[in-house]
Amino acid sequence: MSGLNSANNYKNINSKNWIKWSANILILYTNYLTVLCFLEIYSIGLNLNNPIISKGLIMQIIAPYVKLGLILTIGLFLILIIRFLKQQLISAILSLLLVLFYHTNEKIPNFEGNTEIQDSTSISNVSFSILLKA
């Protein structure tokens, strides 16, 4: 009997208007963060469009944003499926988790263990020092 009672409590909570509104707002904010993440990738790509900067370095700088964007996109897709199944409470909780994941994720690239990029940056530093002397 207690299982039936908790199912009724969940249905009552799930049907409240504030849950629906908060789920919709969190889904919109998650969508905004997803678009923002991909715009950051595009912006970084435009800013680093320079023949001196190697493609490997650009890929390493963009990699954390791509991973974050993919996680946000897959999560948003799952949240929208859950939302269309009329599970507002679950979609609100998952949206909140994605928002927290976005804001706590460090978007700093890891350059350890890649000597090719270290060599290319040292070459670019030498070329910049030559340009400064001229």
C-alpha positions as a Markdown table, in Angstrom:
| # | Residue | x | y | z |
|---|---|---|---|---|
| 1 | Met | 0.0 | 0.0 | 0.0 |
| 2 | Ser | 2.9 | 2.4 | 0.7 |
| 3 | Gly | 4.2 | 1.9 | -2.9 |
| 4 | Leu | 0.8 | 3.0 | -4.2 |
| 5 | Asn | 0.8 | 5.9 | -1.9 |
| 6 | Ser | 4.3 | 7.1 | -3.0 |
| 7 | Ala | 3.2 | 6.7 | -6.7 |
| 8 | Asn | 0.3 | 9.0 | -6.0 |
| 9 | Asn | 2.6 | 11.5 | -4.2 |
| 10 | Tyr | 4.9 | 11.5 | -7.3 |
| 11 | Lys | 1.9 | 12.1 | -9.6 |
| 12 | Asn | 0.8 | 15.0 | -7.4 |
| 13 | Ile | 4.2 | 16.6 | -7.3 |
| 14 | Asn | 4.7 | 16.0 | -11.1 |
| 15 | Ser | 1.5 | 17.7 | -12.0 |
| 16 | Lys | 2.1 | 20.9 | -10.1 |
| 17 | Asn | 2.5 | 24.1 | -12.2 |
| 18 | Trp | 5.7 | 25.2 | -10.5 |
| 19 | Ile | 7.4 | 21.9 | -11.4 |
| 20 | Lys | 6.3 | 22.4 | -15.0 |
| 21 | Trp | 7.5 | 26.0 | -15.1 |
| 22 | Ser | 10.8 | 25.2 | -13.5 |
| 23 | Ala | 11.4 | 22.2 | -15.8 |
| 24 | Asn | 10.7 | 24.4 | -18.8 |
| 25 | Ile | 13.0 | 27.2 | -17.6 |
| 26 | Leu | 15.8 | 24.7 | -16.8 |
| 27 | Ile | 15.4 | 23.1 | -20.3 |
| 28 | Leu | 15.6 | 26.5 | -21.9 |
| 29 | Tyr | 18.7 | 27.4 | -19.9 |
| 30 | Thr | 20.3 | 24.0 | -20.8 |
| 31 | Asn | 19.6 | 24.7 | -24.4 |
| 32 | Tyr | 21.1 | 28.2 | -24.1 |
| 33 | Leu | 24.3 | 26.7 | -22.5 |
| 34 | Thr | 24.5 | 24.1 | -25.4 |
| 35 | Val | 24.3 | 26.8 | -28.0 |
| 36 | Leu | 26.8 | 29.0 | -26.1 |
| 37 | Cys | 29.3 | 26.1 | -25.9 |
| 38 | Phe | 29.2 | 25.6 | -29.7 |
| 39 | Leu | 29.5 | 29.3 | -30.3 |
| 40 | Glu | 32.6 | 29.3 | -28.1 |
| 41 | Ile | 34.1 | 26.5 | -30.3 |
| 42 | Tyr | 33.3 | 28.6 | -33.4 |
| 43 | Ser | 34.8 | 31.8 | -31.8 |
| 44 | Ile | 38.0 | 30.0 | -30.7 |
| 45 | Gly | 38.4 | 28.6 | -34.2 |
| 46 | Leu | 38.1 | 32.0 | -35.7 |
| 47 | Asn | 40.4 | 33.6 | -33.2 |
| 48 | Leu | 43.1 | 31.0 | -33.7 |
| 49 | Asn | 42.9 | 31.0 | -37.5 |
| 50 | Asn | 46.6 | 31.7 | -38.0 |
| 51 | Pro | 49.2 | 29.9 | -40.0 |
| 52 | Ile | 51.7 | 30.1 | -37.2 |
| 53 | Ile | 49.4 | 28.1 | -34.8 |
| 54 | Ser | 49.3 | 24.4 | -35.6 |
| 55 | Lys | 46.1 | 22.6 | -36.1 |
| 56 | Gly | 47.0 | 20.2 | -33.3 |
| 57 | Leu | 47.2 | 23.0 | -30.8 |
| 58 | Ile | 43.8 | 24.4 | -32.0 |
| 59 | Met | 42.3 | 20.9 | -31.6 |
| 60 | Gln | 43.7 | 20.6 | -28.1 |
| 61 | Ile | 42.3 | 24.0 | -27.1 |
| 62 | Ile | 38.9 | 23.2 | -28.6 |
| 63 | Ala | 38.7 | 19.6 | -27.2 |
| 64 | Pro | 37.2 | 20.4 | -23.8 |
| 65 | Tyr | 34.5 | 22.5 | -25.4 |
| 66 | Val | 33.6 | 19.7 | -27.9 |
| 67 | Lys | 33.3 | 17.1 | -25.1 |
| 68 | Leu | 31.2 | 19.5 | -23.0 |
| 69 | Gly | 29.0 | 20.3 | -26.1 |
| 70 | Leu | 28.5 | 16.7 | -26.9 |
| 71 | Ile | 27.5 | 15.8 | -23.3 |
| 72 | Leu | 25.1 | 18.8 | -23.2 |
| 73 | Thr | 23.6 | 17.8 | -26.5 |
| 74 | Ile | 23.0 | 14.2 | -25.6 |
| 75 | Gly | 21.7 | 15.2 | -22.2 |
| 76 | Leu | 19.3 | 17.7 | -23.7 |
| 77 | Phe | 18.1 | 15.1 | -26.2 |
| 78 | Leu | 17.4 | 12.7 | -23.3 |
| 79 | Ile | 15.7 | 15.4 | -21.2 |
| 80 | Leu | 13.4 | 16.4 | -24.1 |
| 81 | Ile | 12.4 | 12.7 | -24.5 |
| 82 | Ile | 11.6 | 12.5 | -20.8 |
| 83 | Arg | 9.8 | 15.8 | -21.0 |
| 84 | Phe | 7.5 | 14.6 | -23.8 |
| 85 | Leu | 6.7 | 11.5 | -21.7 |
| 86 | Lys | 5.2 | 14.0 | -19.1 |
| 87 | Gln | 7.9 | 13.4 | -16.5 |
| 88 | Gln | 8.5 | 17.0 | -15.5 |
| 89 | Leu | 10.2 | 16.3 | -12.2 |
| 90 | Ile | 12.8 | 14.0 | -13.7 |
| 91 | Ser | 13.5 | 16.4 | -16.6 |
| 92 | Ala | 13.9 | 19.3 | -14.1 |
| 93 | Ile | 16.3 | 17.3 | -12.0 |
| 94 | Leu | 18.4 | 16.1 | -15.1 |
| 95 | Ser | 18.4 | 19.7 | -16.4 |
| 96 | Leu | 19.7 | 21.0 | -13.1 |
| 97 | Leu | 22.4 | 18.3 | -13.1 |
| 98 | Leu | 23.5 | 19.3 | -16.6 |
| 99 | Val | 23.6 | 23.0 | -15.6 |
| 100 | Leu | 25.7 | 22.2 | -12.6 |
| 101 | Phe | 28.0 | 20.0 | -14.8 |
| 102 | Tyr | 28.4 | 22.9 | -17.2 |
| 103 | His | 29.3 | 25.4 | -14.5 |
| 104 | Thr | 31.7 | 23.1 | -12.6 |
| 105 | Asn | 33.5 | 21.7 | -15.6 |
| 106 | Glu | 36.9 | 23.1 | -16.3 |
| 107 | Lys | 37.4 | 24.1 | -19.9 |
| 108 | Ile | 41.2 | 24.1 | -19.7 |
| 109 | Pro | 43.0 | 22.0 | -22.3 |
| 110 | Asn | 45.5 | 19.4 | -21.1 |
| 111 | Phe | 48.9 | 19.8 | -22.9 |
| 112 | Glu | 50.8 | 17.1 | -20.9 |
| 113 | Gly | 52.6 | 14.4 | -22.9 |
| 114 | Asn | 52.4 | 16.0 | -26.3 |
| 115 | Thr | 55.9 | 17.1 | -27.4 |
| 116 | Glu | 54.8 | 18.0 | -30.9 |
| 117 | Ile | 52.8 | 20.9 | -29.7 |
| 118 | Gln | 55.5 | 22.0 | -27.3 |
| 119 | Asp | 58.0 | 22.1 | -30.2 |
| 120 | Ser | 55.6 | 24.1 | -32.4 |
| 121 | Thr | 55.0 | 26.6 | -29.7 |
| 122 | Ser | 58.7 | 27.0 | -29.1 |
| 123 | Ile | 59.2 | 27.6 | -32.8 |
| 124 | Ser | 56.4 | 30.2 | -32.8 |
| 125 | Asn | 58.0 | 31.9 | -29.8 |
| 126 | Val | 61.3 | 32.0 | -31.7 |
| 127 | Ser | 59.6 | 33.5 | -34.7 |
| 128 | Phe | 57.9 | 36.1 | -32.6 |
| 129 | Ser | 61.2 | 37.1 | -30.9 |
| 130 | Ile | 62.8 | 37.4 | -34.4 |
| 131 | Leu | 59.9 | 39.6 | -35.5 |
| 132 | Leu | 60.3 | 41.8 | -32.3 |
| 133 | Lys | 64.1 | 42.3 | -33.0 |
| 134 | Ala | 63.5 | 43.4 | -36.6 |
